[in-house]
Amino acid sequence: MELWMDLLFGNPIGLASMAVIGTTVGLCTFYAVYFLIKIKNAKPPIETHKA
């Protein structure tokens, strides 16, 4: 835990890197949930050709 506190509050570079990591995790989570919802609500394509 001491390592994380040092990274967060020890210097500005550590704080910026933790902000980047948090933003990346947030964006990945958002896009994963977005695509899962899109797949869940997708309707099957309508076939237009006649055999």
TITOR-389373 format. One record per atom (N, C-alpha, C): x negated, y, z negated; residue in three letters; residue number from 1; atom name. Coordinates in steps of 0.001 Angstrom, whole numbers. Last residue first. Layout:
REM residues N
X = X	Y = Y	Z = Z	r = ALA	k = NUM	a = CA
...
//
This chain:
REM residues 51
X = 34929	Y = -18309	Z = 52810	r = ALA	k = 51	a = N
X = 34308	Y = -19523	Z = 53348	r = ALA	k = 51	a = CA
X = 35121	Y = -20124	Z = 54469	r = ALA	k = 51	a = C
X = 34320	Y = -14871	Z = 52598	r = LYS	k = 50	a = N
X = 35322	Y = -15944	Z = 52724	r = LYS	k = 50	a = CA
X = 34667	Y = -17151	Z = 53374	r = LYS	k = 50	a = C
X = 32905	Y = -12571	Z = 50191	r = HIS	k = 49	a = N
X = 32829	Y = -13383	Z = 51418	r = HIS	k = 49	a = CA
X = 33897	Y = -14488	Z = 51392	r = HIS	k = 49	a = C
X = 33036	Y = -11327	Z = 47753	r = THR	k = 48	a = N
X = 33786	Y = -10730	Z = 48855	r = THR	k = 48	a = CA
X = 33768	Y = -11583	Z = 50113	r = THR	k = 48	a = C
X = 33213	Y = -11776	Z = 44317	r = GLU	k = 47	a = N
X = 32776	Y = -12366	Z = 45575	r = GLU	k = 47	a = CA
X = 33661	Y = -11839	Z = 46700	r = GLU	k = 47	a = C
X = 32200	Y = -9539	Z = 41865	r = ILE	k = 46	a = N
X = 33343	Y = -10024	Z = 42650	r = ILE	k = 46	a = CA
X = 32816	Y = -10565	Z = 43976	r = ILE	k = 46	a = C
X = 30141	Y = -10324	Z = 39034	r = PRO	k = 45	a = N
X = 30364	Y = -9697	Z = 40334	r = PRO	k = 45	a = CA
X = 31527	Y = -10342	Z = 41079	r = PRO	k = 45	a = C
X = 31410	Y = -10106	Z = 35638	r = PRO	k = 44	a = N
X = 30791	Y = -10856	Z = 36734	r = PRO	k = 44	a = CA
X = 31065	Y = -10188	Z = 38079	r = PRO	k = 44	a = C
X = 30634	Y = -7289	Z = 33588	r = LYS	k = 43	a = N
X = 31638	Y = -8135	Z = 34221	r = LYS	k = 43	a = CA
X = 30965	Y = -8896	Z = 35366	r = LYS	k = 43	a = C
X = 29037	Y = -6598	Z = 30470	r = ALA	k = 42	a = N
X = 28992	Y = -6690	Z = 31933	r = ALA	k = 42	a = CA
X = 30086	Y = -7634	Z = 32437	r = ALA	k = 42	a = C
X = 28791	Y = -6431	Z = 27752	r = ASN	k = 41	a = N
X = 29983	Y = -5829	Z = 28345	r = ASN	k = 41	a = CA
X = 30026	Y = -5941	Z = 29862	r = ASN	k = 41	a = C
X = 26322	Y = -7656	Z = 27284	r = LYS	k = 40	a = N
X = 27518	Y = -8188	Z = 26642	r = LYS	k = 40	a = CA
X = 28784	Y = -7680	Z = 27325	r = LYS	k = 40	a = C
X = 24567	Y = -6000	Z = 28679	r = ILE	k = 39	a = N
X = 24738	Y = -7382	Z = 29118	r = ILE	k = 39	a = CA
X = 26026	Y = -7963	Z = 28545	r = ILE	k = 39	a = C
X = 24804	Y = -3638	Z = 27155	r = LYS	k = 38	a = N
X = 25148	Y = -3628	Z = 28579	r = LYS	k = 38	a = CA
X = 25398	Y = -5044	Z = 29088	r = LYS	k = 38	a = C
X = 23854	Y = -4565	Z = 24695	r = ILE	k = 37	a = N
X = 25244	Y = -4115	Z = 24791	r = ILE	k = 37	a = CA
X = 25696	Y = -4096	Z = 26252	r = ILE	k = 37	a = C
X = 21209	Y = -5095	Z = 25438	r = LEU	k = 36	a = N
X = 22049	Y = -6178	Z = 24920	r = LEU	k = 36	a = CA
X = 23521	Y = -5804	Z = 24998	r = LEU	k = 36	a = C
X = 20348	Y = -2535	Z = 26158	r = PHE	k = 35	a = N
X = 20468	Y = -3561	Z = 27181	r = PHE	k = 35	a = CA
X = 21301	Y = -4743	Z = 26701	r = PHE	k = 35	a = C
X = 20507	Y = -1250	Z = 23598	r = TYR	k = 34	a = N
X = 21222	Y = -719	Z = 24769	r = TYR	k = 34	a = CA
X = 21423	Y = -1805	Z = 25816	r = TYR	k = 34	a = C
X = 18738	Y = -2746	Z = 22038	r = VAL	k = 33	a = N
X = 20164	Y = -2735	Z = 21692	r = VAL	k = 33	a = CA
X = 20990	Y = -2258	Z = 22878	r = VAL	k = 33	a = C
X = 16353	Y = -2108	Z = 23427	r = ALA	k = 32	a = N
X = 16770	Y = -3501	Z = 23267	r = ALA	k = 32	a = CA
X = 18265	Y = -3570	Z = 22966	r = ALA	k = 32	a = C
X = 16236	Y = 695	Z = 23176	r = TYR	k = 31	a = N
X = 16406	Y = 95	Z = 24498	r = TYR	k = 31	a = CA
X = 16842	Y = -1359	Z = 24410	r = TYR	k = 31	a = C
X = 15953	Y = 902	Z = 20329	r = PHE	k = 30	a = N
X = 17061	Y = 1539	Z = 21037	r = PHE	k = 30	a = CA
X = 17303	Y = 880	Z = 22385	r = PHE	k = 30	a = C
X = 13532	Y = -465	Z = 19885	r = THR	k = 29	a = N
X = 14774	Y = -944	Z = 19281	r = THR	k = 29	a = CA
X = 15987	Y = -376	Z = 20015	r = THR	k = 29	a = C
X = 11785	Y = 1199	Z = 21305	r = CYS	k = 28	a = N
X = 11921	Y = -216	Z = 21682	r = CYS	k = 28	a = CA
X = 13214	Y = -797	Z = 21118	r = CYS	k = 28	a = C
X = 12084	Y = 3590	Z = 19827	r = LEU	k = 27	a = N
X = 12479	Y = 3526	Z = 21234	r = LEU	k = 27	a = CA
X = 12672	Y = 2089	Z = 21701	r = LEU	k = 27	a = C
X = 11061	Y = 2774	Z = 17287	r = GLY	k = 26	a = N
X = 12424	Y = 3278	Z = 17437	r = GLY	k = 26	a = CA
X = 12922	Y = 3201	Z = 18876	r = GLY	k = 26	a = C
X = 8436	Y = 2121	Z = 17927	r = VAL	k = 25	a = N
X = 9318	Y = 1078	Z = 17397	r = VAL	k = 25	a = CA
X = 10776	Y = 1507	Z = 17549	r = VAL	k = 25	a = C
X = 7582	Y = 4688	Z = 18739	r = THR	k = 24	a = N
X = 7542	Y = 3557	Z = 19662	r = THR	k = 24	a = CA
X = 8477	Y = 2439	Z = 19202	r = THR	k = 24	a = C
X = 7858	Y = 6163	Z = 16388	r = THR	k = 23	a = N
X = 8630	Y = 6533	Z = 17564	r = THR	k = 23	a = CA
X = 8694	Y = 5383	Z = 18561	r = THR	k = 23	a = C
X = 5960	Y = 4838	Z = 14762	r = GLY	k = 22	a = N
X = 7379	Y = 4873	Z = 14394	r = GLY	k = 22	a = CA
X = 8275	Y = 5210	Z = 15575	r = GLY	k = 22	a = C
X = 3605	Y = 5381	Z = 16192	r = ILE	k = 21	a = N
X = 4025	Y = 4002	Z = 15983	r = ILE	k = 21	a = CA
X = 5511	Y = 3949	Z = 15636	r = ILE	k = 21	a = C
X = 3575	Y = 8188	Z = 15982	r = VAL	k = 20	a = N
X = 3634	Y = 7550	Z = 17304	r = VAL	k = 20	a = CA
X = 4118	Y = 6109	Z = 17172	r = VAL	k = 20	a = C
X = 3328	Y = 8487	Z = 13223	r = ALA	k = 19	a = N
X = 4504	Y = 9037	Z = 13900	r = ALA	k = 19	a = CA
X = 4672	Y = 8397	Z = 15274	r = ALA	k = 19	a = C
X = 831	Y = 7336	Z = 12825	r = MET	k = 18	a = N
X = 1997	Y = 6687	Z = 12223	r = MET	k = 18	a = CA
X = 3290	Y = 7202	Z = 12857	r = MET	k = 18	a = C
X = -696	Y = 9233	Z = 14182	r = SER	k = 17	a = N
X = -644	Y = 7866	Z = 14689	r = SER	k = 17	a = CA
X = 532	Y = 7111	Z = 14087	r = SER	k = 17	a = C
X = -288	Y = 11493	Z = 12569	r = ALA	k = 16	a = N
X = 154	Y = 11507	Z = 13967	r = ALA	k = 16	a = CA
X = 247	Y = 10087	Z = 14518	r = ALA	k = 16	a = C
X = -1467	Y = 10620	Z = 10187	r = LEU	k = 15	a = N
X = -44	Y = 10965	Z = 10207	r = LEU	k = 15	a = CA
X = 487	Y = 10951	Z = 11629	r = LEU	k = 15	a = C
X = -4109	Y = 10317	Z = 11036	r = GLY	k = 14	a = N
X = -3367	Y = 9167	Z = 10538	r = GLY	k = 14	a = CA
X = -1875	Y = 9422	Z = 10564	r = GLY	k = 14	a = C
X = -4686	Y = 12980	Z = 11650	r = ILE	k = 13	a = N
X = -4751	Y = 11968	Z = 12705	r = ILE	k = 13	a = CA
X = -3972	Y = 10717	Z = 12278	r = ILE	k = 13	a = C
X = -4550	Y = 14371	Z = 9202	r = PRO	k = 12	a = N
X = -3514	Y = 14601	Z = 10219	r = PRO	k = 12	a = CA
X = -3528	Y = 13561	Z = 11340	r = PRO	k = 12	a = C
X = -5050	Y = 12233	Z = 6297	r = ASN	k = 11	a = N
X = -5530	Y = 13167	Z = 7318	r = ASN	k = 11	a = CA
X = -4466	Y = 13315	Z = 8412	r = ASN	k = 11	a = C
X = -3536	Y = 11067	Z = 4194	r = GLY	k = 10	a = N
X = -4965	Y = 11317	Z = 4057	r = GLY	k = 10	a = CA
X = -5501	Y = 12336	Z = 5047	r = GLY	k = 10	a = C
X = -935	Y = 10297	Z = 4446	r = PHE	k = 9	a = N
X = -1184	Y = 11596	Z = 3825	r = PHE	k = 9	a = CA
X = -2659	Y = 11950	Z = 3720	r = PHE	k = 9	a = C
X = -913	Y = 7871	Z = 5928	r = LEU	k = 8	a = N
X = 155	Y = 8854	Z = 6057	r = LEU	k = 8	a = CA
X = -258	Y = 10242	Z = 5583	r = LEU	k = 8	a = C
X = -3252	Y = 6510	Z = 5201	r = LEU	k = 7	a = N
X = -2990	Y = 6816	Z = 6604	r = LEU	k = 7	a = CA
X = -1945	Y = 7914	Z = 6752	r = LEU	k = 7	a = C
X = -2863	Y = 6335	Z = 2448	r = ASP	k = 6	a = N
X = -4027	Y = 7073	Z = 2948	r = ASP	k = 6	a = CA
X = -3830	Y = 7437	Z = 4413	r = ASP	k = 6	a = C
X = -613	Y = 4740	Z = 2419	r = MET	k = 5	a = N
X = -516	Y = 6092	Z = 1860	r = MET	k = 5	a = CA
X = -1687	Y = 6951	Z = 2340	r = MET	k = 5	a = C
X = -1703	Y = 2415	Z = 3527	r = TRP	k = 4	a = N
X = -649	Y = 3134	Z = 4238	r = TRP	k = 4	a = CA
X = -483	Y = 4557	Z = 3711	r = TRP	k = 4	a = C
X = -3607	Y = 1698	Z = 1568	r = LEU	k = 3	a = N
X = -4034	Y = 1971	Z = 2941	r = LEU	k = 3	a = CA
X = -2981	Y = 2792	Z = 3683	r = LEU	k = 3	a = C
X = -2004	Y = 1162	Z = -623	r = GLU	k = 2	a = N
X = -2892	Y = 2317	Z = -677	r = GLU	k = 2	a = CA
X = -3379	Y = 2708	Z = 720	r = GLU	k = 2	a = C
X = -826	Y = -1202	Z = 0	r = MET	k = 1	a = N
X = 0	Y = 0	Z = 0	r = MET	k = 1	a = CA
X = -864	Y = 1256	Z = 0	r = MET	k = 1	a = C
//
